[in-house]
């Protein structure tokens, strides 16, 4: 998806180059070539994993696995036949799959999951996205940039659950300017295929009169669910909760020798969170002290503008009765952002009112996904807002906005 996000953003940005004195002339879309770039990127990354397996002497076995007993895994090989593997420890890391809507069949042609939305053969005239979370907004942005009329239907009264409320509001305004429509507090109750497209039935989330919408393609993006079915976990007594595997602080299940990490356990379904858990469980199995700091796991929405955050939101701090101070700095006051013509958005830092320790950082604006790493590092080391404020930042850089927001926590900004 990131390859398509990057390509489509460049395509959509070309008309704005005229303001910078760059006359691009007539620009056309070659969707097949764009998809080819995406496929090539995925293939290279897949081959990279295969190389790492070989480099680290890891033997890959392609097949469908089932844990038949502690320490025993039976595999139906893709090439045919079966094999049984034994090990002192087993780590379940099977990831997740797109969640579906009851009564609605995903055919990956007109009613698609995120998988199908990455491979549409043509730009749909109308795309209806069910779900206003990260996946729906990223893929909706791709097709909106390429010319589709996109409408997002979200059950909640806001988009991007988990993001700070100030960021959500700014983000929705930015997406509306890009032509994406929103139907919040609305649920989809049915999708019917017609000769010309799709007929989608919606109604208010809290009840009310039904309404019909039309679209060429519907993307079901209401979230993901752990991929745990058929692994034999319940058969051997592994404790489960709503499809997720229950583990202790060392990632071990209630069955000795069986561990789990990533999307199959509690927490955000993020690749970097799963990677850190994989490292931690490997360290623990090797007798070392593996640990993941769940207060410092960043989240990113790779749209334009980008959205990124780490730590607590203001709503969460209020709910937990934690006293805090907030500092906010706009990209409109940043020299690098002005030069690039990307001045929308801001950085907001939340710090403990007594200790000044950073509790959360929220960014909406250019390159937010890269900028959040500085904030994550500061939080990992228990840093204070003053630590960021007193750190020299190169000029002109977008990251100076982080420094300004840190200064704003103590009401002593320099440039805004």
N, C-alpha and C positions, 0 to 999 in steps of 0.2 A: 504493500500500500504506500510505503514511503517513496518508492520510485515514481509512482503515479502522482503522488502529492507534489513532488518536486517538479516533474515535467509539466503538470497542469498549471502550477503556479507561474512558471516561466512563460507559458503560453498566454495566461491571463494578464501578465504584467507587461507584455510587449507594447500594447497601445500607450501605456504611460511613459514609455521611453521617449516619446516625442517632446515631453516637457523638459527633458534633459538634453535635447538637441540631437537625438538619435532617431532618424527617419527609417523605420523598418520596412515601410511599404506594405504590400499585400502579404498577409500571413495566412497560411492554411494548416489545417490539422490532418495529420496522418495517424489515425488511431491505431492502425495495425503496427506501425513502426514504434509508437509509444508503448504498446503492449509488448512488442518484441524487446524493447529496452528493459521493461519490468521483468519479463521472463528470463532475460540474460542475467540480470542482477540476482534474481532468486537462484538461478543455476550456479552462479559463481559462489554465492554464499553457501549453498548446499555442498558444493565440492570442497569449499574451505573447511567445513565440518568433517568431511571424510578425510581430508588431509590431517586434521588435528587428531582424529582417531588413530590414524596410522603412525603419526609422530609420537603419540603417547602410548602406543602399544595397546590400544583398546580394540577389541574384536567386535565388530558390529554383526548382529544377526537380524535379518529381515523376516518378520513374521508376526503372528498374533499370539500374545502371551497370556497365560493364566497361571496365577499362583495357586498351586494345588495343596501346599502345606508349607509351614515355615521352612525356609531354606530351599524350596523346590519350585521351579518354574517350568511349565510345559509350554512349548512353542510349536504352533502350526506354521511351518515354514512357507514363505511365499513361493518358493521354488518347488514346493511339494514335500510331503512327508512331515514327520514330527521329530522333535528332539526334546530331551529333558535336561535342564540345567540345575545345578545345585550350588549354593553359596551360603556362607555364614550370615551374610547380610543382604537384604534386597531393598532397593530404593525405588519407590514408585514415582515416576516423573512423566506421566502420560499427558499432561497439559489439559486443555479444555477444547470445547467445540461450541459453535454458535447455538444459542438457545432459540427455540421456535415458539410460535404462538399456537395455542390449542385450536384445533380445527382448521388450521391453515397449512397447506402442504407447500413446502419449498421445492420448486422444480429446477432452480438455478438457471432459469431462462427468463421468465417474466416475474416470478416471485423468488427472490434471491436472498441468500445469506451474504455475509461479507466475502465469502469465497467466490460466489457468482458475480458479485458486484465488481470484482477485480478483473473480470474477463468478459465483460459485455462486448458483443461484436460491433455495436454502434452506439452512438450517443442517444439515449432516450429523450424524446421531446419532453416528457413529464416523468419525473422520478419522485415517488413518495417514500420517505424514509420513516420507518416505524422505530422510534427510539432516539432521544436527543442526547445520548451519551457520546463518549469519545469516538467509537467506531462509526456510528451513524453520521456524526458531523464531519469526520475526516473524509469518508467516502462521498457524502453528500457534497462536500466542497469540491472534490475532484470533478464530479460530473456537472456541477453548477459552472465551474470555470470553463468546461468544455462545451457549454451551451445548453445544458438541460435546465428545465424549469423544476426546481427542487422545493418540495414541501416536507417539513419535518413534523411528525405527529408524536407528541410526548405525553405520557400519562401524568407526570408530575407538573407542577406549575412553574418549573424552571428547567433549564438545560444543564448538562454536565454535573450530575450529582457528585458531591465530593469536593467541588471547586468552591472557592470563596465567593460569597454572594455579590460583592462588588465586581469581581472578575466576570462572573456569569452574566451580569447585566451588560457590562461593556462588550463582552464577547457576542452576545445576541444582537446588540446594536450593529456591531461590525459585520456580522453575517447577513443581517437584513439589508445593509447597504450593498452587499454583493448579490442581492436578489434572492436569497434563500428565505422562504416563508415558514412560519411557525404556527402550529396549532397545539398550544399547551393545554394542560388539564383535559386531555382528550384521549380516548381509548379506541383502538381498532377492534371491531367486533366481527368483521368478516371481509374476505376478499374473494371476488368472483371474477373468473376469466370471461371476457367477452370476445367477440370477433375482432374488435378494434383495439382492445387493451385490457384494462382492469377496472372493475368497479369496487371501490373500497367503502365499506360502511363504518362510520365513526359515530361516537356519541360522547357527551361530556363524561368525564371520569367519575363525577359524583351522581350520575344519572341524568336523564333528560332525553329530548327528542333526537332520534337518529338522523344522520345526514350522509349523503353519498358524495364521494370524491372520485375523480378519475385519474388514471396514470397509465403510462406504458409499462413501467417497471416498478415493483415495490421491493424495497430493501428491508428485510427484517433484521433490525439491529438493537434488540432489547437486552443484549448482554450475552454472556457466555456461561456454560455450565461445566463442571469438572468432568473429564473423560475417565470415568471409573467403572462404567458398566462392563460386565463381562470379564473383569480381571480376577474374579474368584474371591474377592476380598470378604464379602459377607459370608461366603461358604466356610471360610476358616476363622470367622469370628472377629474380623477387624472392625473396630467401632467406626460407624459412619454417621454423618449428620447432614441431611439434605444433599446427599450425593458427594459431600466432601469427606475426606479422610481426617479423622481426629488424631492429632499428635501431641506429644509433650514438648517441652522447651528444647529438647534435643532431636526433634523431628521423628521420634520413634512412636509407632502406634502402640496400642495395647497388647499387640503380639510381639514378643521379643524377636529382634532381628529383622523386623519389617519397618522401614522408614518411608517417609513421603515428603515431597517438596513441590514448590511451584503452584500451579493453578489448581491442583487437586486438594490443597489444604487452605485454611482460612487466610484472608488477607487479599490485597489487590492482585488482580491477574495481570502481572507485569513481567516481561521477560527478564529485566534486570533484577527484580526481586527474586525470581526463581533462580537466576544465576548465583546470586549471593547465598541463597539457601543451599544450593548445590555445593558451593565451596565450603560452607559451614558444616554440612553433614559429612563431607569427605574428611575435613579436619577432625571432626569428632570421632569418626571411625578409625582415624589414624592415631587416636589418643591425644589429640591437641584440643585447644579451646576454641571451637567454632562458635560464632555468634553473629546475629544480624540485628542491627539497630532499626527497628520498625518505625521509629520516630523520624528517621532520615531516609525515607524512600521517596524519591521524586516521581512526580507524574507529569506527563507532557501530552498536549494535544497538538498534533503537527499540521495545523491549519495556517491560514494567514488572516489575522495575526496569530502567532503561536501563543499557546497558553501553557504555563508550567507552575507547579507549586510543590512545596515540601513542608511537612509539619501541619500544625493546626490551622483551622480557619477561625475567623472571628466568632462565627456562630458556635463552633465547638468550644472555644474558650469561655464564652458566655454561659453555655450549658453546663460547663464544669466549674463555674464560679471562680475562674482564674483571672486575677487582675492583670491587665496588660496595657501596654502603650503601643500605638500604631504610628508608623511613618510611611508616607506615600510620596512618590516622585514620578512626574509624568515624562514620557519620552519626548514630548513636545519641547522640553527644555534641554534636550541632549543634542550636542553639535553633530555627532555621527548620524543620529536618527534624522536630523534635518537634512544633512547632505544626501542621505539615501532616499529621502522622501517618504520615510516610514515613521511618522510621529505619533501614531495612535497608540494608546495603551499607557501602562504605568507599572511601577514596582511597588509593592506594599510589604512592609516588614512588621511583624508582630513580636514584641519582646516582653518578657516578664516585668511587671511594674516595679518590683523590688530588686531583682538581681540583674536585670537587663539581658538575661539569657534569651537567645533567639528561639521563639516558639513556632514560628511559621513564616514562610516567604512566598509571596504570590505575584506572578508576573504575567502580564498580557502585553504582547508587543513583539518587535522584531527579534529573532534569535533567542526567544525565551527558553527554548529547550536546551541550548548550550549554557545560557547564563545561570540557570538554576543550579548547575554543578557547584558554583562558588558558594551559594547559600547552603547547599547540602553539606559541603565540606565544613563550613563554619558550624553547622548544627552537629555534625558528627563529633567535633572536638569540643562541644559545649560552649561555643563562642557567644559573645555578647554583641548587641547591635553596635556598640562602640568599637568593637574589634573591626567590624566591616567599615565603619565610618573613618577609622584611623588608618586603614589600609590604602596605600597609594595605588590609584588606578590610572593606567595610561590614558592620555588624552590625544585625540578624541576617540572614545570607545563607547559602545552601548552599555558596557558594564558599569560605567560611571553612574548610571541611574540607580544601581544597587547601592552605591556609596551615598548618593543623595537621599535615598529612602532611609538608609541607616541613620544619616544625620537628622532626618525629619523626625525620627523617634524621639530625639531630644530637642526638637524644635530649633535646630541650628543649621538649616540648609544653606548652601553656598550659591547655588545656581538656579534655584526655583522657589 
